[in-house]
Amino acid sequence: MPCNQIPVVTLVLLAFSCSVFSADKIIHRQKSLYRNIVVQESGSQRCLIFAVRKGDRNQTCMDMDEPEKIVFPYVRMTFAGLLVNPEPRSILVIGLGGGTIPTVLAELFSEVPMDVVEIDPAVVEVARQFFDYKERTGVTVHVQDARIYIKRAGLLKKQYDMIILDAFTGDYIPEHLMTMEFLQETRTLLTESGVLVANTFSTSDLYDHESVTYDAVFEEFINFKMPGSMNRVIITARNSLPSRRVLRDRANQIAGRLDTYSIPIANYIPYLSKRKDWRKNTRPLTDQFSPANLLQGRQTP
């Protein structure tokens, strides 16, 4: 059909479609041993995407105009672990993604040794090439399955003041990193003042199973959920957790250090809850019972 005969509505739709598709530009695509990896740009934002069967999931996004600012709310939420231990002297991060969490922690605690565990060597290279991830002095990336690393670290009697669990396959957390056995092994790596932070979802049937599993291993934890986010951050510790007053005081003390990264940590206090809002008779996840992928497929309202 000649252009002068195309209906106006169709022209508008075509223009809109072209603008949508031209806005997102794939700058890198790769199939690794574990997943399909895509790096995509939209405006000033560059994102690492793990392409999976149920839909693509952004793992990391960077604002190229303001790279120091953290884009995702759930990543910012992860730093609430500093309210339990504001001055960690040793750090372990499980899952690299684009390297946002290790980068910020290395800047905040430049003298603190940090181990980062990432199973996929392709993710490490993508983080370096496209997200400006650099290993700073004292930061070591281990290309290894986290379950194996945790087991060996336990045998070596390694200890950490802060452990962050942020491993995702694209669909969800690997099943073997969700069980009581794994969490028990991880707990032994915490120092007496150590804090563990885990990024999970709050919108699937796994919520109850995850909750009773963490409750069984740690007895109590802070359940951190923010309005408008499907993520839930679990914050727990080797020993007892601080009172709300202590959490509030620490938030006020460290807020200034986190402004650069757009982490509004003082605003998090009302959303830090120890209330057990899950079904208590739910079966905990174990190495023998961990149907994570099946449960994740059934979304709750």
Legacy VTK file of the C-alpha trace (Angstrom):
# vtk DataFile Version 3.0
C-alpha trace
ASCII
DATASET POLYDATA
POINTS 301 float
0.000 0.000 0.000
1.403 3.411 -0.904
2.294 5.623 2.043
-0.395 8.162 1.174
-3.016 5.427 1.519
-1.916 4.089 4.924
-4.480 4.960 7.622
-3.325 7.542 10.150
-3.811 5.131 13.075
-1.597 2.572 11.359
1.095 5.177 10.805
1.014 6.086 14.493
1.285 2.432 15.511
4.155 1.863 13.113
5.980 4.888 14.471
5.402 3.711 18.039
6.593 0.181 17.222
9.755 1.506 15.578
10.499 3.697 18.589
10.026 0.762 20.987
12.330 -1.564 19.103
14.955 1.062 18.401
15.075 2.023 22.091
16.516 -1.365 23.134
19.840 -2.324 21.564
21.534 -5.662 22.151
25.270 -5.077 22.346
26.307 -8.588 23.369
24.792 -12.053 23.141
26.403 -15.253 24.348
25.484 -18.832 25.229
27.476 -20.044 28.213
27.588 -23.471 29.820
24.760 -22.442 32.163
22.531 -19.901 30.390
21.953 -17.506 27.522
23.492 -14.131 28.343
22.400 -10.853 26.794
23.672 -7.323 27.403
21.140 -4.733 26.309
21.086 -0.954 26.270
18.034 1.283 26.519
18.752 4.986 26.718
21.445 5.476 29.362
20.728 2.104 30.988
22.765 -1.022 30.278
21.407 -4.342 31.588
22.669 -7.884 31.971
19.904 -10.333 31.105
19.742 -14.076 31.650
17.416 -15.360 28.914
15.328 -18.244 30.259
12.305 -20.239 29.176
9.794 -18.329 31.304
10.916 -14.883 30.219
14.025 -12.755 30.340
15.220 -11.553 33.726
17.414 -8.519 34.312
20.252 -9.465 36.654
22.089 -6.158 36.715
21.430 -2.714 35.289
23.840 0.210 35.211
23.034 3.829 34.515
25.876 4.795 32.160
25.416 8.486 33.015
25.597 7.854 36.780
27.338 4.470 37.165
27.824 4.822 40.923
24.062 4.815 41.574
22.352 1.470 42.127
19.442 0.973 39.725
17.496 -1.933 41.230
15.616 -1.440 44.529
16.335 -5.021 45.661
20.084 -4.458 45.295
19.809 -1.339 47.429
17.773 -3.350 49.957
20.638 -5.847 50.273
22.748 -3.205 52.010
20.346 -3.246 54.964
22.627 -6.021 56.212
24.981 -3.239 57.303
22.448 -2.367 59.999
23.310 -5.664 61.705
27.068 -5.393 61.164
28.024 -1.887 59.974
31.770 -2.585 59.879
32.392 -6.059 58.421
36.012 -7.160 58.436
35.575 -10.021 55.963
32.936 -10.469 53.255
31.639 -13.304 51.087
29.332 -12.643 48.115
27.655 -15.567 46.351
26.713 -14.562 42.795
28.476 -11.861 40.776
26.004 -10.706 38.112
27.331 -7.399 36.798
29.344 -6.897 39.967
27.305 -4.111 41.568
27.267 -5.478 45.120
30.985 -6.396 45.316
31.949 -3.074 43.717
30.011 -0.982 46.222
31.220 -3.039 49.187
34.822 -2.730 47.990
34.437 1.044 47.801
32.841 1.254 51.244
35.366 -1.101 52.856
38.511 -0.777 50.783
40.736 -2.562 53.301
38.390 -5.499 53.886
39.155 -8.853 52.197
36.296 -10.142 50.057
35.604 -13.451 48.307
33.142 -13.498 45.408
31.829 -16.826 44.119
30.390 -17.132 40.600
29.805 -20.447 38.867
29.771 -19.098 35.319
33.087 -17.832 33.888
31.172 -16.108 31.081
29.358 -13.915 33.642
32.704 -12.849 35.110
33.989 -11.801 31.690
30.763 -9.957 30.826
30.900 -8.077 34.147
34.458 -6.990 33.400
33.869 -6.053 29.762
30.463 -4.382 29.898
29.890 -3.306 33.519
33.333 -2.008 34.420
33.803 -4.627 37.113
37.348 -4.709 38.464
38.841 -6.877 41.185
40.285 -4.478 43.688
43.095 -5.310 46.085
41.879 -7.927 48.524
38.916 -8.999 46.356
39.089 -12.509 44.874
36.631 -14.014 42.395
36.271 -17.784 42.626
34.757 -19.448 39.540
33.104 -22.307 41.358
29.785 -23.759 42.451
28.821 -21.990 45.689
27.888 -25.238 47.434
31.378 -26.604 46.838
32.985 -23.333 47.909
30.983 -23.222 51.146
31.850 -26.844 51.939
35.574 -26.274 51.392
35.540 -22.958 53.257
34.059 -24.773 56.232
36.804 -27.390 56.143
39.366 -24.569 56.033
37.669 -22.885 59.039
37.123 -19.640 57.126
34.979 -16.995 58.808
33.086 -13.985 57.462
31.443 -10.980 59.093
29.051 -10.641 56.149
27.728 -13.227 53.706
25.445 -12.197 50.838
23.497 -14.845 48.913
22.504 -13.438 45.534
22.795 -16.381 43.158
20.169 -16.684 40.411
19.937 -18.989 37.417
17.514 -16.738 35.545
14.431 -18.598 36.812
15.268 -18.596 40.516
17.851 -19.515 43.123
19.578 -22.848 42.409
17.828 -25.556 44.437
20.966 -26.788 46.194
21.549 -23.262 47.565
18.177 -23.166 49.338
18.237 -26.196 51.605
18.685 -26.566 55.358
21.946 -28.429 54.814
23.382 -25.594 52.723
22.253 -22.926 55.182
23.653 -24.888 58.128
27.035 -25.101 56.394
26.875 -21.392 55.555
25.975 -20.467 59.134
29.182 -22.071 60.410
31.168 -19.581 58.307
29.714 -16.588 60.147
31.737 -14.929 62.884
30.081 -14.279 66.247
28.955 -10.878 64.938
28.374 -12.137 61.412
25.311 -11.266 59.305
23.811 -13.206 56.406
21.742 -11.462 53.727
19.737 -13.419 51.157
17.869 -12.032 48.173
14.684 -14.026 47.488
11.207 -13.499 45.996
8.003 -12.838 47.913
5.522 -13.797 45.202
5.614 -17.579 44.876
4.653 -20.714 46.777
8.315 -20.970 47.734
7.828 -18.137 50.206
6.527 -20.425 52.962
9.111 -23.149 52.305
12.017 -20.705 52.270
10.768 -19.010 55.405
10.458 -22.157 57.517
13.857 -23.302 56.243
15.615 -20.112 57.355
13.630 -20.143 60.587
14.742 -23.705 61.328
18.424 -22.898 60.790
18.646 -19.391 62.283
15.572 -19.311 64.596
14.856 -15.683 63.717
15.399 -13.335 60.839
14.405 -9.922 59.586
11.848 -10.148 56.808
12.479 -7.131 54.596
9.875 -6.309 51.948
9.206 -2.964 50.298
5.978 -1.766 48.640
6.024 -2.284 44.895
8.816 -4.871 44.957
8.435 -8.599 44.353
11.708 -9.215 46.177
12.118 -10.151 49.807
15.487 -9.752 51.522
16.185 -12.052 54.461
18.605 -10.679 57.057
19.799 -12.976 59.801
22.843 -13.544 61.984
25.005 -16.076 63.761
23.641 -14.766 67.063
20.753 -12.512 68.131
19.615 -9.631 65.943
19.748 -5.971 67.092
16.684 -4.206 68.445
14.748 -1.776 66.246
16.255 1.120 68.200
19.781 -0.070 67.423
18.869 -0.574 63.767
17.507 2.971 63.604
20.590 4.468 65.275
22.914 2.633 62.900
20.861 3.732 59.885
21.304 7.361 60.899
25.033 6.850 61.435
25.792 5.275 58.043
23.186 7.017 55.863
25.640 9.630 54.595
28.092 7.008 53.353
25.378 5.394 51.231
23.921 8.519 49.608
26.314 8.228 46.663
24.722 4.903 45.737
21.104 6.072 46.180
20.574 3.721 49.137
17.958 5.365 51.419
18.810 3.151 54.353
17.021 5.263 56.995
13.772 4.744 55.062
14.079 0.972 55.422
13.498 0.799 59.169
9.632 0.617 59.085
9.832 -2.345 56.696
12.187 -4.492 58.778
9.973 -7.059 60.463
10.533 -10.219 62.517
6.868 -11.182 62.217
6.366 -14.747 61.026
3.856 -14.272 58.240
4.166 -17.727 56.698
2.404 -21.055 57.215
4.208 -22.714 60.117
3.312 -26.288 59.096
5.074 -25.964 55.737
7.809 -28.496 55.049
11.345 -27.023 55.066
13.566 -27.479 52.031
16.269 -30.129 52.330
18.656 -31.891 49.989
16.011 -34.625 49.706
13.049 -32.229 49.369
13.764 -29.192 47.258
11.317 -28.884 44.358
12.220 -25.244 43.868
11.640 -25.016 40.138
8.225 -26.670 40.359
7.039 -24.429 43.169
8.358 -21.278 41.532
6.107 -21.929 38.552
2.964 -21.464 40.644
2.689 -17.770 41.359
0.500 -16.651 44.233
-1.796 -13.632 43.914
LINES 1 302
301 0 1 2 3 4 5 6 7 8 9 10 11 12 13 14 15 16 17 18 19 20 21 22 23 24 25 26 27 28 29 30 31 32 33 34 35 36 37 38 39 40 41 42 43 44 45 46 47 48 49 50 51 52 53 54 55 56 57 58 59 60 61 62 63 64 65 66 67 68 69 70 71 72 73 74 75 76 77 78 79 80 81 82 83 84 85 86 87 88 89 90 91 92 93 94 95 96 97 98 99 100 101 102 103 104 105 106 107 108 109 110 111 112 113 114 115 116 117 118 119 120 121 122 123 124 125 126 127 128 129 130 131 132 133 134 135 136 137 138 139 140 141 142 143 144 145 146 147 148 149 150 151 152 153 154 155 156 157 158 159 160 161 162 163 164 165 166 167 168 169 170 171 172 173 174 175 176 177 178 179 180 181 182 183 184 185 186 187 188 189 190 191 192 193 194 195 196 197 198 199 200 201 202 203 204 205 206 207 208 209 210 211 212 213 214 215 216 217 218 219 220 221 222 223 224 225 226 227 228 229 230 231 232 233 234 235 236 237 238 239 240 241 242 243 244 245 246 247 248 249 250 251 252 253 254 255 256 257 258 259 260 261 262 263 264 265 266 267 268 269 270 271 272 273 274 275 276 277 278 279 280 281 282 283 284 285 286 287 288 289 290 291 292 293 294 295 296 297 298 299 300
